[in-house]
Amino acid sequence: MKNKIVLITGSTDGIGKQTAVELASLGAHVLVHGRDVTRVEKTVEQLKTENALLSEIEGFTFDLSSLQQVKQFAAQLKDKFDRIDVLINNAGVYLRNKMLSDDGFEMTFAVNHLSHFLLTNELLPLLRNSNAGRIIHVSSMTHQSSKLEWDNLNAEKLYDAYGVYSLSKLANVLFSKELSERLNGSGVTSNSLHPGVIATKLLAAGFSTGGSSVKKGAENSVYMASSPEVKNISGKYFVGKKISRYNSIADDESVRKRFWNISSEMTGLN
C-alpha cells in the first residue's frame, strides 16, 4: 500500500477510523473525511503521530447530506490529485426519526447511498487513472431483508428506521454490482461488504445488541483495499474476507438499471 492514495468517507470514528489507522500503518496516503473539522484535524494528527514518516495523511471536511458539498469536494480532489487508488464508501447513519437532507431526500438514503453514488461517479476519472483502482462499498447483512419499493425510496409513504437503513444498504449492493458491470474492462473494481456486527455509534443508535471491536470491523475493508488476492475480483459481496451471497435482486439487470437511473435523477448526475 506504500503511497497508494486512499479516500475513506466517515473516517473520524468507528470502523472508518480504524480502517484509516491500519491502511496508514501499511504506508498508504490516507485522505481522512468527516463533517466536523475539529474531529478531522484530531484524526489527522493522531495518524501522523502514529505513522511518522511512514505515510502521508490529509484531512477533508464536507457534509455528505449535501449533494452540493459532495460535488465541491470531488472538484477539490480532481484539482489536487491525478489519481485515487482506493475509494472506501464507509460513512453511514441510522436515524430513528425521519429527517430530510439539504436536498429534500430522506436522510438515511441520502447519506448512505445518494452521496456515495454521486461522489463515486464524480471521482471515476481519478480511479481510472490508478494502475488498478478499487471501490469498496461498506454495506450490511441487513440488506438481505430489505424490501425494494419503488414508490417509497424516499420514505414518501412510510418511515421505518430499520426499513430505510436496510434499503440504503441494499442500495450499496445494487450500486456496487451495477458499477462493476459498467467498469468491466477498465481495470477498476467495485465490491461491497458486510463488516460484521461491530460496536459503533451506529450499532448503538439502531440495534439493542453488543458487537465486536472496530478492529474486527475494519478487517474486511483493509483486506479489500490491500490484498492482492482480490485485485481482479469485481461485482462481489464479501463477508469475513470471503465472497458471500448477496440479495438475489441485485442479479436482476433491469432492477439495477432502473435503480441507477433513479439515483442519477436524484443526484443530478449527467
N, C-alpha and C positions, 0 to 999 in steps of 0.2 A: 504493500500500500504506500510505499515511500513516494511522496509528492503527488499522490492521487488527490484530486480535488473532489471533496465530498460535501454535499449540502444535505443537512438533516433538519427538517422542519420540526418545530417543537422540541428543541434540544437543550432547554434550560432546566429541565426537570424530568424525573422518571426514566422511562425506557430510552427516550431520545437522548437525554444527557449521558446516560451510561454508554450508549452506543457511541456518542462523541468521544467520551473518555477512552474507550477501547480502540477506536479507529485512530485517534491521535497517538496512542501508545504504539501503534503499528507504523507511524510515520506519515499518516495521511494529512493533507492540507484540509483542515476541517472548517467548514462555514457553519457557525452556530446561528440558529434562528430562534427568536422569541418575540413576543409582543410587548414585553416590558424591558426598557433599555437598561435599567439597573441590573436586572437578573441576567441579561445578555452579557453585560460587562463583567459581572462577577463570575459567570461561567467561563468566559474567555480567559480571565486572569487565572482561574483555577487550572484550566487546561494548560496554559502557558507555564505555570509554576511546576506542574507535574511532568511536563514534557519539554523542559528547557532544551532548546537547540535541536530537538528531535523532529518536531513538526511545526508547521505554520498554522496559526489559529486566527480566525477573523469572526467578528460578530455582526449580525444584521438584525434590525428591528423593523417588523411590519406586522400588521394585523390581518390574519387570514380571513376574518369576517368581512373584509372589504376587497372586492374584486379590483377596485382602482389601485389600492395599495399593492395587491399582488402583481398587477401589470407594471407598476412603477418599480417594484423590487426586481422583477425579471429584466426590465430595461437596464437597471443599475448593474446587474450581473453581466449582461451582454456587453456593456461598455467596459467592464473591468476585466473579464476573463475571456480567453479564446476557446475554452473548453470546460466542461464539467464531466468528471469521470463516473461519479455515482450520485444519484438523487434518491434520498430516502424520505418518502412521504409518510412521516411518522406522527405529526400533530393530530390530536383528536380531542373531542369534547363529548360529555354525556350530560344532558340537561334534563332535569326533572320537569321543568315547566317550559312551555313554548316561548321562544324568543325569536325575533327576526334580525337578520343581518342588516348591514348598511344598505344592501341592495334589495331588501324586502323578501329574502328567502328564509325558510326555516333554518335556524342557526346550526343545528347539528349537521344537516345535509350540506349547508353552505361551507362550513369549516372542514368537515371530514371528507367531503367529496368535491364540491364545485371549485373550491380554492386550489386544490391539488390538481384537478383536471386542467384548469387554466394555467397554473404555474408550470406543470409538466409540458404542456403543449408549447408554451412560450419559450421554454428552455431546450426544446428539442434540437435546435441548431447547435447549441453548445455540447449536448450529449452526443450528437452525430460526429462532432469534431474529436471526440475521445477515441482512443485506439479500440476500446471495447466498452462503451457506455453501459451502465446498469441503472435501471429504475426499479425501486423496491417500494411496494405499497404495503404499509402495515395495516392489515385487516383484522379480522377476529373470527373465531369459530361461530360467533353469533350470527354471521351472515348466512349460515346454513338454514336457519329457521325464519329468515326474512320472507315477507310477502311483498312481491313487486306489484304495487297497484298504481297504474299509470295516472289515475286521477287523484292520487293522494301523495305524490312525490314531495310536495311542499307542505304536507300536513294540512291540505285545504279542507278535508272532510273530518279528519280525526287526528288528534295528537296523543300519542302514547310514547312515553320516553324510551322504553325498550324497543318499541317498534321502529321509531325513527333512527335510533342508534344502529340496530341490526340492518336496516335499509342502507344506511351510509356505509356500513362495512360490506354489504353485498355490492354496493356501487364501486367500492375499491376493487373487488374481484372482477366485476364486469369491465371496468375501465382497464385494468391490468391485462386482461385477456384480449380485449379488442385492440388495445395499443400494441400488444405483441404481434398481432396479425398485421397491423399496419406498418410495423417496423421490420417485418420479415425481410432478411437480406441486407439490412442496414448496418449490422454489427452491434446494434443497441438492443439490449434485452429488457423485458418487463415481466416481473413476477410479483406475486402477493404472498403474504404470510400471516400466520397466527402466532403471536409472541408468547402465548401461554396465559394462564390466569396469574397476573402479576400485581403485587401490592403497590398500586399507584393511586394518585388522587382520583383518576377516572374510575378505577375499581371501587373506591370508597364512595364516590358520588352515585354510582349506579347499581352496585351489587352488594348485598349483605353477605360477604364471604371474605375469607382471607386469601392471600396469594403468595406466590413465590417472590424471590428477590428481584430487583431490577436488573441485577447482573444476569440472572437466568433469562429475564425477559429480553435482554439485548442480544443474546446468543444467536438467534436466528437472523437478525438484521446484520450483525457483524459477519456472520458466515456468508450471507448472500452478497454482501458488499466486497468481501475479500477473498473468498475461496476460489481457487482455480477450477474446482470441481463443477461449478455452476456457470462457468464462463460462457458457454454456448447454449444454456438452457433458458427458454423463454416461454411465457404463457402458462406457467405452473403456479401451484399454491403449495407453500411449504409449512409443515408443522414439525417441530423438533429436528430441523435441518434435513428433513426428508420430504420428497414430493408426496402430497396427500390429495385426497378427493376434495373438490370444491362443490358448491351448489350447482347441480346439473343445468340450471337455467343459463349459466354462463357459457354453455356449449351451443346455445341457440343463437346462430348468427343474426337472425332477424331481430331478436331481443337486444343483442349487444349494439347493433347499428342504430336501432331506434333510440336506445338509451344514450348513445354517443351524440346523436343529433339533438336530442332534448338538452343534454348538458352543454352542447355548443351554443344553442339558442340562449340558454340561461346565462352563460358567461360572456356572450357576445364574441365568441371565438370565430374568426373568419374561416 
